[in-house]
Amino acid sequence: MVSRRRVLQAGVAGGTCLLLAPGKAAARPASVEADTLDPSTVEKYVAELVIPPVMPPDSRTGGEDRYTIGVRQFRQQILPPGRPATTVWGYGATGAPETFHFPARTIEARHGRTVRVRWVNQLVDPNGGYLPHLLPVDPTLHWANPGGGVSGRDSHPDFDSTPGPYRGPVPIVTHLHGGENEEESDGYAEAWYLPDARDIPQGYARQGSFYDVYAEKSRALHGVPWGPADAVFHYANRGRAGTLWFHDHVLGITRLNVYAGLAGFYLLRGGPVDLEEGVLPGPAPRLGDPPGTRHHEIPVVVQDRSFRTDGSLFYTPSRALFDQFEGPYIPGSDIAPIWNPEYFGTTMVTNGRTWPVLTVEPRRYRFRFLNGCNARTLILKIVRDPLAHRPAPAALDLWQLGSDGGFLPAPVQRDELLLAPAERADVVVDFTSLPVGTELYLINEGPDVPYPGGVAGKDFTPADARTTGQVMKFTVGPLTAPDTSTAPARLTLPPLEPLGAAGLTRRLSLNELSSDRLPGVGPRVVLLGTFDARDRPKPLRWDDPITENPTLGATEIWEIHNLTNDAHPIHVHELQFQVVDRQPLPAGSRRPPEAGERGFKDTVIAPPHAITRIKLRFGRAGRFMWHCHMLEHEDNEMMRPFLVGPA
């Protein structure tokens, strides 16, 4: 029996050996299964980048845009043409089947104008029967658990022996990541709901523990009923203009629902902290754009996936693929039989296609980058040779204008872009000086293992240059119209509103626990927590009593003590915070936030063995969540509710 912290494992398919320094670890690659697709054989740069079109609304009435958006199963060409299509899940307008796609079409929102979405679970087959999950669901975790049994829904069920994957109807609930909305529209992990299938087994819970609470509150506020297989969320859009995104958030299976395809962009425009139209590169995609429209503002979501040779998605079905521990699981151990502490795909997928190509003109482009990976931290860079020795020299600068919560105080010129899972960056790239025919590549120098902090090539081995180290290609074509946008170096960005002085500092801990029964086997679980009276970390589970209970209107400092070997992207729901500083443990010097995170954020990288301080202002009452956005961590207890206002 071996610990993840001790094992040296082979790299991704193709034979690279990934040697790690003591204390670092590699997840076992998906390619160890015989029928998984060798990523080094997949053709690159033969399919055009998909630019997500705009999601069509049902109506625009008064001050409100209304949508009915379903979740369905369908087939999509993700691998290059000529290879098998892939069955995925995705969002789309229920009245327009052609709009269903992975990633979803983009919701365009305006500051101060409400967006109302009826999110519908349509995971049923043509005969109305429920569809089981595409991927292996571990029923031994604390999860939605619709079957319940003696444990009930939203529970950590007990088993006498090791069960197989759950094959019942699948719950969903959608979270608008980066939004600032009321609790009933947050997409709370226990407010899920099943599809309205004809064959839901008797005794199954059709909704999560908080569904009825939020359905009644929403009906009382807005007069719109929910159900039986949907929820109606109202987004007031009073926050800063910026790059938001939506994704599934069900307790214990977020990693699987997102991996299956449930994610999309939500772009909030206008208001007092946006720039006038025409200042930045455009146009962006608009509703009703004719085919062939050239767009100079492009949302780009980068994800890693693995595939079987038949084109289907592969996600590890066993803990044994992570650390070779093959049980006994139940009752012989406290290790979950299917859950893996992290998962890294072997193939890079950008806007729903493997290694696509984008033809650009010699002009400026605005890219809305999103790291949509489950666990992989990206370090993005534009280079001339995709196989160059890492770290590779940058060919073009990336001008970062914004982060999660909108514009930065000033443009930041950089040669690479660090993005942990769920982080976004609003970036301008200037192709003006390049001759027609130039070929450039967006590469990834982040590791093929959990990000440990530090510098590629020095503190960790970068991703495999042949596969996960490449993302997409740019080919420069002729200029078709003058570029009237403003050069990023000359931009004046909207002012940053200060949050004011903090009245309270909370000390929080990030913890990783190994098996209590089997020496050397771990991690068993990852946990958020606090500290006890003797200054010892106090790890807490999802259903432990709430410990973060700020007063409505309060401003606080959260000191996040990362006591693990990995960096964790920490996300706080329904507000935008500011990064204060970081400090190595046990007694290092404080250092200010990086230039690209000096605006507003909703997700922050907490480096290992360090304190990360953030300042938050709690502007709305209710029950929300904070968690690690490595989705495998979130799904096994690294998530906690917090309550703003009276307990």
C-alpha positions in Angstrom: 0.0 0.0 0.0 1.4 3.3 -1.1 0.6 6.9 -0.4 0.1 9.4 -3.2 2.9 11.4 -1.6 5.4 8.6 -2.1 4.6 7.1 -5.5 6.6 7.9 -8.7 4.4 7.1 -11.6 4.6 7.1 -15.4 3.6 10.2 -17.3 0.8 10.5 -19.9 0.6 8.0 -22.8 3.6 8.1 -25.0 6.1 6.9 -22.4 7.3 10.1 -20.7 8.6 9.3 -17.2 7.6 12.1 -14.8 10.1 12.1 -11.9 9.0 14.1 -8.9 10.8 15.7 -6.1 10.0 14.4 -2.5 6.6 15.6 -1.3 5.2 16.0 -4.9 3.0 13.4 -6.5 1.5 12.4 -9.8 -2.0 11.1 -10.4 -2.0 7.9 -12.4 -2.8 8.7 -16.0 -6.1 7.6 -17.6 -4.1 5.9 -20.4 -3.4 2.9 -18.2 -6.7 1.3 -19.3 -6.4 -0.6 -22.5 -9.2 1.1 -24.4 -8.3 4.7 -23.6 -7.2 6.8 -26.5 -3.5 7.6 -26.7 -3.5 11.5 -26.8 -0.2 11.6 -28.8 -2.0 10.0 -31.8 -4.8 12.6 -31.9 -4.4 15.0 -34.9 -3.8 18.7 -33.8 -5.0 21.9 -35.4 -7.3 20.5 -38.0 -10.6 21.8 -36.6 -11.6 25.5 -36.2 -12.1 26.9 -32.8 -15.8 27.1 -31.9 -16.7 30.6 -30.8 -19.7 30.1 -28.5 -22.8 31.9 -30.0 -25.3 33.7 -27.8 -28.0 31.8 -25.9 -31.4 32.9 -27.3 -33.8 34.2 -24.7 -37.5 33.3 -24.6 -38.4 36.9 -24.3 -37.2 40.3 -23.3 -40.0 41.9 -21.2 -39.6 45.3 -19.5 -36.5 45.2 -17.5 -36.0 41.4 -17.6 -34.6 38.8 -20.0 -36.2 35.4 -19.7 -34.6 32.1 -20.6 -35.6 28.4 -20.4 -32.4 26.4 -20.4 -32.3 22.7 -20.3 -29.7 20.0 -19.6 -29.7 17.2 -22.2 -27.5 14.3 -23.5 -26.4 14.5 -27.1 -23.4 13.6 -29.3 -20.8 16.2 -30.3 -17.7 16.1 -32.5 -15.0 16.9 -29.9 -12.2 14.8 -31.4 -11.0 15.8 -34.9 -13.2 15.1 -37.9 -13.1 11.5 -39.0 -12.8 10.3 -35.4 -15.9 9.1 -33.4 -18.2 11.7 -31.9 -18.6 11.9 -28.1 -21.7 11.6 -26.0 -21.8 14.6 -23.6 -24.2 16.7 -21.5 -24.8 20.3 -22.2 -27.0 23.3 -21.8 -29.3 24.8 -24.4 -32.5 26.6 -25.1 -35.3 24.1 -24.7 -37.2 25.4 -27.7 -34.2 25.2 -30.0 -32.5 21.7 -30.0 -29.7 23.1 -32.2 -28.4 25.3 -29.4 -27.3 22.4 -27.1 -23.6 22.3 -27.0 -20.5 21.7 -24.7 -19.6 24.3 -23.6 -22.9 26.1 -23.6 -23.9 29.1 -25.6 -23.1 32.4 -23.8 -25.6 34.3 -21.8 -25.2 38.0 -22.5 -26.4 40.2 -19.6 -26.6 43.9 -19.0 -25.8 45.7 -15.7 -29.0 46.5 -13.8 -31.2 44.3 -16.1 -32.5 41.1 -14.5 -31.9 37.7 -16.1 -34.5 35.1 -15.2 -33.5 31.5 -16.0 -35.7 28.4 -15.7 -33.0 25.6 -15.4 -34.6 22.3 -16.5 -33.3 18.8 -15.9 -34.0 17.0 -19.1 -31.7 14.0 -18.6 -34.2 11.5 -20.0 -34.2 9.1 -22.9 -36.5 9.3 -25.9 -39.1 7.2 -24.0 -39.1 9.4 -21.0 -37.0 7.1 -18.8 -34.1 8.6 -16.8 -30.6 8.5 -18.1 -27.9 7.2 -15.8 -24.6 9.1 -15.5 -22.1 8.9 -18.3 -19.3 8.6 -15.7 -18.8 6.5 -12.5 -20.6 7.9 -9.5 -19.1 7.0 -6.1 -22.1 6.4 -3.8 -20.0 6.1 -0.7 -19.2 9.8 -0.5 -21.3 12.4 1.3 -23.4 13.4 -1.8 -26.9 14.1 -3.0 -27.9 10.4 -2.6 -31.4 10.5 -4.1 -31.9 6.8 -3.2 -31.5 7.8 0.4 -32.2 4.5 2.2 -31.8 4.8 5.9 -29.4 7.6 5.6 -31.7 9.9 3.6 -30.9 12.4 0.9 -27.8 14.6 1.0 -26.1 12.1 3.3 -22.9 10.0 3.7 -24.5 6.6 3.3 -23.4 3.5 5.1 -22.6 0.2 3.3 -21.8 -3.3 4.5 -19.7 -4.1 1.4 -18.2 -2.2 -1.5 -21.0 -1.0 -3.9 -20.7 -0.5 -7.6 -21.3 2.9 -9.2 -24.7 4.6 -8.7 -26.8 4.1 -11.8 -29.9 6.0 -10.9 -31.4 9.3 -12.1 -29.0 12.2 -12.0 -29.6 15.4 -10.0 -28.5 18.8 -11.2 -28.4 22.4 -9.9 -26.7 25.3 -11.7 -24.5 27.9 -10.0 -23.7 31.3 -11.6 -20.0 31.5 -10.6 -19.0 35.1 -9.9 -22.6 36.3 -9.6 -23.9 38.4 -6.7 -27.3 37.0 -6.1 -29.7 36.0 -3.3 -29.5 32.5 -1.7 -32.4 31.0 -3.5 -30.7 31.7 -6.9 -27.2 30.6 -5.9 -27.4 27.0 -7.0 -26.9 25.6 -3.4 -25.4 22.1 -3.5 -28.4 20.6 -1.6 -31.1 22.4 -3.7 -30.8 19.9 -6.6 -33.6 18.1 -8.5 -34.0 15.0 -10.6 -35.5 14.9 -14.2 -39.3 14.4 -14.5 -38.7 10.8 -15.7 -41.5 8.2 -15.8 -39.4 5.6 -14.0 -38.0 7.3 -10.9 -37.7 4.4 -8.5 -40.2 4.3 -5.6 -38.8 6.0 -2.5 -36.3 8.2 -4.3 -36.1 11.8 -3.3 -36.8 14.0 -6.3 -35.3 17.2 -4.8 -32.5 18.0 -2.4 -32.9 19.1 1.2 -33.0 22.9 0.4 -35.0 22.7 -2.8 -38.5 23.3 -1.2 -37.1 26.1 1.1 -35.7 28.1 -1.9 -38.6 27.3 -4.2 -41.1 28.8 -1.7 -38.9 31.8 -1.0 -38.5 32.4 -4.7 -42.2 32.1 -5.4 -43.0 34.5 -2.6 -40.5 37.1 -3.9 -41.1 36.7 -7.7 -44.5 34.9 -8.0 -43.0 32.2 -10.3 -43.4 28.6 -9.2 -40.7 25.9 -9.6 -40.8 22.3 -10.6 -41.2 19.4 -10.8 -37.8 19.1 -12.6 -36.6 22.7 -12.7 -35.6 25.8 -10.7 -36.1 29.4 -11.6 -33.2 31.7 -10.7 -33.2 35.5 -10.8 -29.9 37.3 -11.5 -30.1 41.0 -10.7 -26.8 41.8 -12.4 -25.8 44.7 -10.1 -22.1 43.7 -9.9 -19.2 44.9 -11.9 -19.0 44.1 -15.6 -16.9 41.0 -16.1 -16.5 37.4 -17.2 -18.8 35.1 -15.2 -19.6 31.4 -15.9 -22.2 28.9 -15.0 -21.8 25.2 -14.1 -23.4 22.4 -12.2 -22.9 22.3 -8.5 -24.6 19.2 -7.0 -23.3 17.9 -3.7 -20.7 15.2 -4.2 -20.9 14.9 -8.1 -20.0 18.3 -9.3 -16.7 16.9 -10.7 -18.7 14.4 -12.9 -21.5 16.8 -14.1 -19.0 19.5 -15.1 -16.7 16.9 -16.7 -19.7 15.6 -18.7 -20.1 19.1 -20.2 -22.2 21.3 -17.9 -20.5 24.7 -18.2 -20.9 28.0 -20.1 -20.0 31.7 -20.1 -22.1 34.5 -18.7 -20.8 37.9 -19.7 -22.0 40.9 -17.7 -21.6 44.2 -19.6 -22.3 47.9 -18.8 -22.7 49.8 -15.6 -20.3 52.4 -14.1 -17.2 50.1 -14.3 -17.3 49.1 -17.9 -15.6 50.7 -20.9 -17.4 52.3 -23.8 -18.1 50.1 -26.8 -15.3 50.3 -29.4 -12.5 51.0 -26.9 -11.7 47.3 -26.6 -11.5 44.8 -29.6 -14.8 43.7 -30.9 -17.3 42.8 -32.0 -18.3 40.0 -29.6 -20.7 37.3 -30.7 -24.3 38.6 -30.9 -27.7 37.0 -31.2 -28.5 36.3 -34.9 -25.0 36.8 -36.2 -24.9 35.5 -39.8 -22.5 32.6 -40.6 -18.9 33.8 -41.2 -19.2 36.8 -38.9 -15.7 37.8 -37.7 -15.4 38.2 -34.0 -12.6 40.0 -32.2 -13.8 39.3 -28.7 -13.8 35.6 -28.0 -14.6 33.6 -24.8 -12.1 30.7 -24.4 -12.6 27.9 -21.9 -9.7 25.4 -21.6 -10.4 22.0 -20.2 -8.6 18.6 -20.0 -10.5 15.4 -20.9 -9.6 11.8 -21.6 -11.3 9.6 -24.2 -11.8 6.0 -25.0 -11.0 4.7 -28.5 -14.7 4.8 -29.3 -14.8 8.5 -28.7 -16.6 8.3 -25.3 -15.4 10.3 -22.3 -13.1 8.5 -19.9 -13.1 9.3 -16.2 -11.3 7.1 -13.8 -13.6 4.3 -12.5 -11.5 3.2 -9.6 -9.3 4.5 -6.8 -6.7 1.9 -8.0 -5.9 4.1 -11.0 -4.8 6.8 -8.6 -2.5 5.0 -6.2 -2.8 1.3 -7.0 -4.7 0.7 -3.8 -7.2 -2.0 -4.8 -8.9 -2.5 -1.4 -10.4 -4.0 0.5 -12.6 -0.9 0.7 -15.7 -1.6 2.7 -15.7 -2.8 5.4 -11.9 -3.2 5.3 -10.9 0.5 5.0 -12.1 4.1 5.1 -11.0 4.8 1.5 -13.7 5.5 -1.1 -13.6 2.9 -3.8 -14.1 5.2 -6.9 -13.3 8.8 -5.9 -9.8 10.0 -6.8 -8.2 13.0 -5.0 -7.5 14.7 -8.3 -8.1 13.8 -12.0 -6.0 15.0 -14.9 -7.2 14.4 -18.4 -4.7 13.5 -21.1 -6.1 15.7 -23.9 -6.7 19.4 -24.0 -10.1 20.6 -25.1 -10.7 24.3 -26.0 -14.3 25.5 -26.5 -15.4 21.9 -26.9 -12.7 20.7 -29.5 -9.4 19.1 -29.0 -6.5 21.3 -30.1 -8.3 23.7 -32.4 -7.0 26.4 -34.7 -8.2 30.0 -34.9 -7.5 32.2 -37.9 -6.8 35.8 -36.7 -6.2 39.0 -38.5 -3.2 41.3 -37.9 -5.1 43.3 -35.3 -5.9 43.2 -31.6 -8.1 40.5 -30.1 -9.9 40.3 -26.7 -9.9 36.9 -25.1 -12.0 36.0 -22.1 -10.0 33.0 -20.7 -11.5 30.6 -18.3 -9.7 27.6 -16.7 -12.6 25.0 -16.8 -10.4 22.1 -15.7 -11.4 19.9 -12.8 -8.0 20.0 -11.1 -5.4 21.3 -13.6 -3.7 24.7 -13.0 -2.8 26.3 -16.4 0.2 28.5 -17.2 -0.7 29.9 -20.6 1.8 31.4 -23.0 1.9 32.2 -26.8 5.0 30.8 -28.5 6.3 30.0 -32.0 7.3 26.4 -31.5 4.8 24.2 -29.6 7.4 21.6 -28.9 10.1 24.0 -27.6 11.9 23.1 -24.4 10.0 24.3 -21.4 9.9 26.9 -20.2 9.6 28.3 -23.8 10.3 31.9 -24.9 7.1 33.9 -25.4 6.4 35.2 -28.9 3.7 37.7 -27.9 2.7 39.6 -24.7 -0.6 39.0 -23.0 -2.1 42.3 -21.8 -4.3 41.4 -18.8 -7.1 43.9 -18.3 -9.4 42.0 -15.9 -9.7 39.0 -13.6 -12.7 37.2 -12.0 -14.5 40.3 -10.9 -14.0 42.7 -13.8 -11.3 45.2 -14.7 -8.0 45.6 -12.9 -6.8 49.0 -11.7 -4.4 49.2 -14.7 -3.4 46.9 -17.7 -0.7 44.3 -16.8 1.8 43.3 -19.5 2.9 39.7 -19.1 4.4 36.9 -21.0 2.4 34.1 -19.3 -0.9 33.7 -17.5 -1.4 31.6 -14.4 -5.0 30.4 -14.0 -6.1 27.9 -11.4 -9.4 26.0 -11.9 -12.4 28.5 -12.1 -10.1 31.6 -12.5 -10.7 34.0 -15.4 -8.6 36.5 -17.2 -9.7 39.3 -19.6 -6.8 39.6 -22.0 -5.9 41.6 -25.1 -3.4 40.1 -27.6 -2.0 42.2 -30.4 -1.3 40.4 -33.6 -0.8 43.7 -35.6 2.9 43.3 -36.4 2.7 39.8 -37.7 2.8 39.0 -41.4 0.1 36.9 -43.0 0.9 33.2 -42.7 2.5 33.4 -39.3 1.7 30.5 -37.0 1.7 30.8 -33.2 0.6 28.4 -30.5 -1.1 28.8 -27.1 0.7 26.4 -24.8 0.4 25.3 -21.2 3.4 25.1 -18.9 1.4 24.2 -15.8 2.1 20.7 -14.4 0.4 17.4 -15.1 -0.1 17.0 -11.3 -1.5 19.3 -8.6 0.1 22.7 -8.8 2.7 23.1 -6.0 3.4 26.8 -6.6 6.6 28.2 -8.0 8.2 28.3 -11.5 7.9 25.8 -14.3 11.1 23.9 -14.9 12.5 24.8 -11.5 9.8 23.9 -8.9 7.9 21.4 -11.0 7.9 19.6 -14.3 5.8 21.4 -17.0 3.0 19.5 -18.8 4.0 17.1 -21.6 4.9 19.3 -24.6 3.4 16.8 -27.0 -0.1 16.7 -25.4 -1.3 18.6 -22.4 1.4 21.2 -22.9 -0.4 22.4 -26.1 -3.8 24.2 -26.2 -4.6 25.8 -29.5 -3.0 27.4 -32.7 -3.3 30.9 -34.2 -2.8 31.4 -37.9 -2.6 35.0 -39.1 -4.7 35.8 -42.2 -5.3 39.0 -44.1 -6.8 42.2 -42.5 -10.4 42.7 -43.6 -11.2 46.0 -41.8 -9.2 48.6 -39.8 -8.7 48.1 -36.1 -10.1 51.1 -34.2 -9.6 49.7 -30.7 -7.2 51.4 -28.3 -3.8 49.9 -27.6 -3.8 48.2 -24.2 -0.8 50.3 -23.0 -2.9 53.4 -23.5 -6.0 52.2 -21.7 -7.4 53.9 -18.6 -9.4 51.3 -16.7 -12.4 52.1 -14.4 -11.5 52.8 -10.8 -11.4 50.1 -8.2 -13.8 50.6 -5.3 -12.2 50.0 -1.9 -13.9 47.6 0.5 -13.0 49.6 3.6 -11.5 48.5 6.9 -12.2 45.0 8.2 -13.8 44.5 11.6 -12.9 40.9 12.1 -10.2 38.4 11.1 -11.0 34.7 10.8 -8.3 32.0 10.8 -9.2 29.1 8.5 -7.4 25.9 7.6 -7.0 23.7 4.6 -6.4 20.1 5.6 -5.7 16.7 4.0 -6.2 13.5 6.0 -4.9 10.0 5.3 -6.5 6.8 6.2 -7.2 6.2 9.9 -7.0 2.4 9.3 -4.3 1.8 6.7 -0.9 3.4 7.3 0.5 5.1 4.2 -2.8 5.2 2.2 -4.1 8.6 1.4 -5.4 11.1 1.0 -8.7 9.8 2.4 -10.5 13.2 2.5 -9.7 16.9 2.1 -11.3 19.4 4.4 -11.7 23.0 5.2 -11.7 24.0 8.9 -10.8 26.4 11.6 -8.4 26.3 14.6 -9.1 25.2 18.2 -8.3 27.0 21.4 -4.8 25.5 21.4 -4.1 26.8 17.9 -4.4 23.3 16.4 -6.1 22.9 13.0 -9.7 21.8 13.3 -10.9 20.1 10.1 -14.6 20.2 9.5 -17.0 18.4 7.2 -19.8 19.8 5.1 -22.5 18.9 7.6 -20.6 20.1 10.7 -22.2 23.2 12.4 -21.5 26.5 10.6 -18.5 28.3 11.8 -18.5 31.3 9.4 -21.4 33.5 10.3 -20.6 37.1 9.3 -23.0 40.0 10.1 -24.9 41.5 7.1 -22.8 44.4 5.8 -19.6 43.3 7.7 -16.2 43.4 6.1 -13.8 40.7 7.2 -10.3 39.3 6.6 -10.1 35.6 6.0 -6.7 34.1 6.8 -6.5 30.8 4.8 -3.8 28.6 6.3 -2.9 26.0 3.7 -1.4 23.0 5.6 -1.2 20.7 2.6 1.4 20.1 -0.2 -0.8 21.4 -3.0 -2.1 24.9 -4.0 -5.9 25.1 -3.7 -8.1 27.5 -5.6 -10.5 28.8 -3.0 -13.9 30.1 -4.2 -16.4 32.1 -2.1 -19.9 32.3 -3.4 -22.0 35.4 -4.2 -19.4 38.1 -3.6 -16.2 39.5 -5.0 -13.3 39.9 -2.6 -9.8 41.5 -2.7 -6.5 39.6 -2.2 -4.6 41.3 0.7 -1.3 39.3 0.8 0.4 35.9 1.2 2.8 34.7 3.8 4.9 31.5 3.9 4.6 29.4 7.0 5.8 29.3 9.7 7.0 32.9 9.8 7.8 34.2 6.3 7.5 37.7 5.1 4.2 38.9 3.7 4.1 39.6 -0.1 1.5 41.6 -1.9 -0.9 40.1 -4.5 0.3 39.5 -8.0 -0.4 42.3 -10.5 -3.0 40.3 -12.2 -5.1 39.7 -9.0 -5.2 43.3 -7.7 -8.8 43.8 -8.8 -11.8 41.9 -7.5 -11.7 38.1 -7.3 -14.0 35.3 -6.4 -11.4 32.5 -6.6 -7.9 32.8 -5.1 -4.9 30.5 -5.3 -3.8 29.4 -1.7 -0.2 28.2 -2.1 1.0 25.2 0.0 2.3 25.9 3.5 1.4 29.5 3.4 -1.3 32.0 4.6 -3.4 33.7 2.0 -5.4 36.7 3.2 -8.5 38.0 1.5 -10.8 40.8 2.4 -14.6 40.2 1.9 -17.7 42.4 2.4 -20.9 40.5 3.0 -23.7 42.5 1.3 -26.6 40.0 1.2 -28.1 37.8 3.9 -28.5 34.1 3.4 -26.8 30.7 3.3 -24.0 30.3 0.7 -20.9 28.1 0.2 -17.1 28.4 0.1 -14.9 25.6 -1.2 -11.9 24.4 -3.1 -12.5 24.6 -6.8 -10.5 21.5 -7.5 -13.7 19.6 -8.1 -12.5 16.3 -6.8 -11.7 18.1 -3.5 -15.0 19.9 -3.4 -16.9 16.6 -3.9 -15.3 14.9 -0.9 -15.8 17.4 1.9 -13.6 20.4 1.0 -16.7 22.6 1.0 -18.5 24.4 3.8 -21.7 26.4 4.1 -21.5 30.0 5.5 -24.4 32.0 6.8 -24.7 35.8 6.5 -27.0 37.3 9.1 -28.7 35.8 12.1 -27.9 32.2 12.8 
